[in-house]
Amino acid sequence: MALPVASRRLALLAALATAVAACSLGDSTTGIEEPQIANPRTATYAAAFVPPIVINQMAVRDSGLFFEDFTVGTGDSIVAADTTALSLTRVQVHYRLWLTNGTLVEERQPPEPPVEFTSLRRGAIINGWRAGLQGMRVGGRRRLVMSPLWGFGFAQDGRVPPNSILIFEITLRGITRF
């Protein structure tokens, strides 16, 4: 006895959903490999970086977010409370963004005015900036090297390819709390 059309459609949709779910698991049973997340510890960095990037000599904040200070500022500092949803903190920075091969993706440097954003909370800026700016003082200059999980992940963002390790050089120009 044949199933009614509606039941056949439901059975087909259920089978399709199961197949899609199995494919998205990325395990050995499906033959599909999960993409490997680019790792800053094993990446090769262009010789053009000055000073050179020596990842095992950099401080690490959480997994995959490395930083080093070139200049420790003397002004006010960004604290963890500035990154909460209730915080009203305006931050001004100049920055450069590179890929590991030395490609300069974008920059905002003098004489251009600094980039200004009024929130360091989750979702307002990339997580690598949220965590990487903590502890910086006005006038400080810091390099951040972050895994894709701290940046744009597996999505392409403008000139940044998917799964890219990001290298930022950030100068903190100002902090205003409201």
C-alpha positions as CSV (number, residue, x, y, z in Angstrom):
1,M,0.0,0.0,0.0
2,A,1.4,3.3,-1.1
3,L,1.8,6.2,1.4
4,P,-0.2,9.3,0.9
5,V,1.6,12.1,-0.9
6,A,2.0,14.2,2.2
7,S,3.5,11.3,4.1
8,R,6.0,10.5,1.3
9,R,7.0,14.2,1.3
10,L,7.6,14.1,5.1
11,A,9.6,10.9,4.8
12,L,11.7,12.4,2.0
13,L,12.3,15.6,4.0
14,A,13.3,13.6,7.0
15,A,15.7,11.5,5.0
16,L,17.1,14.6,3.4
17,A,17.5,16.3,6.8
18,T,19.3,13.3,8.1
19,A,21.7,13.2,5.2
20,V,22.5,16.9,5.5
21,A,23.1,16.6,9.2
22,A,25.4,13.6,8.7
23,C,27.4,15.5,6.0
24,S,27.8,18.5,8.3
25,L,29.3,16.4,11.1
26,G,32.6,16.2,9.2
27,D,33.6,12.9,10.7
28,S,35.2,9.7,9.3
29,T,31.8,8.1,8.7
30,T,30.9,10.7,6.0
31,G,34.3,11.0,4.5
32,I,34.1,14.8,4.9
33,E,37.0,16.4,6.8
34,E,36.4,19.3,9.2
35,P,38.3,22.4,8.1
36,Q,41.5,22.9,10.1
37,I,41.7,26.2,11.9
38,A,44.8,28.2,11.0
39,N,47.1,28.1,14.1
40,P,49.4,31.1,14.9
41,R,51.8,28.8,16.7
42,T,52.6,26.8,13.5
43,A,52.1,29.6,10.9
44,T,55.0,31.0,8.8
45,Y,55.3,34.8,9.0
46,A,56.8,37.0,6.3
47,A,60.3,38.3,7.0
48,A,59.0,41.8,6.3
49,F,57.5,42.2,9.8
50,V,59.6,44.6,11.9
51,P,60.3,43.6,14.5
52,P,59.9,40.0,13.4
53,I,57.0,37.9,14.7
54,V,58.4,35.3,17.1
55,I,55.2,33.7,18.4
56,N,56.7,31.7,21.2
57,Q,58.1,34.9,22.7
58,M,54.8,36.7,22.7
59,A,52.4,36.8,25.6
60,V,49.2,34.8,25.1
61,R,45.7,35.7,26.3
62,D,43.5,32.7,26.0
63,S,44.1,30.2,23.2
64,G,45.1,31.7,19.9
65,L,45.4,35.4,20.9
66,F,49.0,36.5,21.1
67,F,50.2,40.0,21.9
68,E,53.3,42.1,22.5
69,D,53.7,45.7,23.5
70,F,56.1,47.9,21.5
71,T,55.3,50.9,23.6
72,V,53.5,50.9,27.0
73,G,51.4,54.0,27.1
74,T,51.2,56.4,30.1
75,G,47.5,57.3,29.9
76,D,44.3,55.7,31.1
77,S,43.9,52.0,30.4
78,I,41.2,49.7,29.0
79,V,39.9,47.4,31.7
80,A,37.6,44.4,31.6
81,A,34.6,46.5,32.8
82,D,34.9,48.4,29.5
83,T,34.0,45.3,27.6
84,T,30.7,44.6,29.3
85,A,27.3,45.2,27.7
86,L,26.6,48.1,30.1
87,S,29.8,49.9,29.4
88,L,29.7,53.2,27.6
89,T,33.4,53.6,26.6
90,R,34.6,55.4,23.5
91,V,38.0,54.2,22.2
92,Q,40.1,55.8,19.5
93,V,42.8,53.8,17.7
94,H,45.1,54.0,14.7
95,Y,45.9,50.5,13.3
96,R,47.3,48.4,10.6
97,L,46.0,44.9,9.6
98,W,48.3,42.3,7.8
99,L,48.0,38.7,6.8
100,T,50.8,36.3,7.6
101,N,52.3,36.7,4.1
102,G,53.0,40.3,4.8
103,T,50.1,41.7,2.8
104,L,48.8,45.0,4.3
105,V,45.0,44.6,4.1
106,E,44.0,48.0,5.6
107,E,45.3,50.7,7.8
108,R,44.2,53.9,9.5
109,Q,47.3,56.0,10.4
110,P,48.1,59.7,10.9
111,P,47.4,62.1,9.4
112,E,44.0,60.5,9.2
113,P,41.9,60.8,12.4
114,P,41.8,57.6,14.5
115,V,39.0,55.1,14.2
116,E,36.5,55.6,17.0
117,F,34.1,53.1,18.4
118,T,31.8,53.4,21.4
119,S,31.5,49.8,22.5
120,L,33.9,47.1,23.3
121,R,31.1,44.6,24.2
122,R,30.8,41.2,22.5
123,G,29.5,41.5,19.0
124,A,30.4,45.2,18.5
125,I,34.0,44.5,17.4
126,I,35.9,41.3,16.7
127,N,36.7,39.3,19.8
128,G,40.4,39.5,19.3
129,W,40.2,43.3,19.7
130,R,37.9,43.0,22.8
131,A,40.4,40.8,24.6
132,G,43.6,42.2,23.0
133,L,43.0,45.8,23.9
134,Q,42.5,45.0,27.6
135,G,45.3,46.4,29.6
136,M,46.5,48.8,26.9
137,R,47.1,52.4,28.0
138,V,46.6,55.5,26.0
139,G,49.7,56.1,23.9
140,G,50.6,52.4,23.9
141,R,51.4,50.5,20.7
142,R,50.6,46.7,20.6
143,R,50.8,43.9,18.1
144,L,48.1,41.3,18.2
145,V,48.4,38.0,16.4
146,M,45.1,36.1,16.4
147,S,43.7,32.8,15.2
148,P,40.7,33.0,12.9
149,L,38.5,32.1,15.9
150,W,39.4,35.6,17.4
151,G,38.9,37.3,14.0
152,F,36.6,36.5,11.1
153,G,36.6,32.7,11.4
154,F,35.8,30.8,8.2
155,A,34.1,33.8,6.6
156,Q,35.7,36.1,4.1
157,D,35.7,39.8,5.1
158,G,36.6,42.2,2.4
159,R,40.3,41.5,1.5
160,V,40.7,39.0,4.3
161,P,40.4,35.4,3.1
162,P,38.5,32.8,5.1
163,N,40.5,31.1,8.0
164,S,43.1,33.8,8.1
165,I,45.4,34.6,11.0
166,L,45.2,38.3,11.6
167,I,48.1,40.6,12.6
168,F,47.2,44.0,14.0
169,E,49.4,46.8,15.1
170,I,47.3,49.1,17.2
171,T,48.1,52.4,18.8
172,L,45.6,53.5,21.5
173,R,44.9,57.2,21.0
174,G,42.1,57.8,23.5
175,I,39.6,56.5,26.0
176,T,36.5,58.3,27.1
177,R,34.0,56.9,29.6
178,F,30.5,58.3,29.9
